[in-house]
Amino acid sequence: AKLEKPCLDHGYAGDKHGYSHVYIKELKLLKYRHRVAYCNFHGIKISDIDGQVVMHLCDNPRCIEPTHLKLGTHKENSQDSSKKGRMRNYRVRSNPDKYLYSQFYALDINDYVK
């Protein structure tokens, strides 16, 4: 999907992935700048999105353009990253249930092999 507006760079030094943090005095916490931009745009508090991720539709971690940001789950973000080939630095499991099953199965076998 083509985005209507160009990316808006946060303009600060980012971490090794390009993300930048901002210090929120009231909370005495550092928060990712794109999360703060999302909340400001939607008129919500940063605590309202606890447990959720703010995904970049543009795949640019330096971007804080609110129309490029979408609220989602960790699972949705991982699936999106994997689908777009951005998970090369992470261990990707195509079927997490199978992995968990094989992990427990191995533990059961190890209990009997001494």
C-alpha positions in Angstrom: 0.0 0.0 0.0 1.4 3.4 -1.0 1.5 6.0 1.8 0.1 9.4 1.0 2.7 11.4 3.1 6.5 11.0 3.1 8.3 9.7 6.2 8.9 12.3 8.9 12.4 11.6 10.4 12.6 12.1 14.2 15.9 14.1 13.6 17.7 12.6 16.6 20.5 10.1 17.0 18.8 6.7 17.1 19.8 3.3 18.5 21.5 0.8 16.2 18.1 0.1 14.6 17.2 3.8 14.1 14.7 4.1 16.9 14.9 7.2 19.2 13.7 7.7 22.7 12.1 10.7 24.4 12.1 11.4 28.2 8.6 12.0 29.6 9.1 14.1 32.7 5.6 13.4 34.2 6.2 9.6 34.0 10.0 9.8 34.6 10.4 7.3 31.8 12.0 7.0 28.4 9.6 6.0 25.7 10.1 5.3 22.0 9.5 8.5 20.0 7.2 6.8 17.5 5.0 5.6 20.3 4.7 9.1 21.7 3.9 10.5 18.2 1.2 7.9 17.8 -0.4 8.8 21.1 -0.2 12.6 20.5 -1.8 12.2 17.1 -4.7 10.1 18.5 -5.1 12.1 21.7 -4.4 9.2 24.1 -2.0 8.6 26.9 1.1 6.4 26.5 -0.3 4.1 29.2 -3.3 3.5 27.0 -1.2 1.4 24.6 0.7 -0.6 27.2 1.1 -4.2 26.0 0.7 -3.2 22.3 3.2 -2.2 19.7 3.2 0.7 17.3 4.0 -0.6 13.9 5.6 1.3 11.1 3.7 0.9 7.8 6.7 2.4 6.0 9.1 0.0 7.6 11.3 3.0 8.6 12.2 3.0 12.4 13.2 6.6 12.2 9.8 7.7 11.0 7.3 9.5 13.3 4.7 10.4 10.7 1.5 9.5 12.5 -0.2 8.3 9.3 2.6 5.7 9.0 2.0 4.3 12.4 -0.4 1.6 13.3 -1.3 0.0 16.7 -0.9 -3.8 16.7 0.1 -6.8 18.7 3.5 -8.4 19.1 2.3 -11.3 17.0 1.1 -9.0 14.2 4.4 -7.1 14.2 6.4 -10.3 14.1 4.3 -11.7 11.3 4.6 -8.4 9.3 8.3 -8.3 9.8 8.7 -12.0 8.7 6.5 -11.5 5.7 8.5 -8.5 4.6 11.9 -10.2 5.2 12.9 -8.0 8.1 13.5 -10.7 10.7 17.0 -11.8 9.5 18.5 -10.9 12.9 15.9 -12.8 14.8 15.1 -16.5 15.2 11.9 -17.0 13.1 9.6 -19.9 13.8 7.0 -20.6 11.2 5.0 -22.7 13.6 5.5 -21.7 17.3 3.1 -24.5 18.5 5.2 -27.1 16.8 8.4 -25.7 18.4 6.8 -25.7 21.8 5.6 -29.3 21.3 9.0 -30.4 20.2 10.6 -28.7 23.2 8.3 -30.4 25.7 8.6 -33.7 23.8 12.4 -33.4 24.1 12.1 -32.7 27.8 9.9 -35.7 28.3 12.4 -38.0 26.5 15.3 -36.5 28.5 13.5 -37.4 31.7 13.7 -41.1 30.7 17.2 -41.1 29.3 19.7 -41.2 32.1 
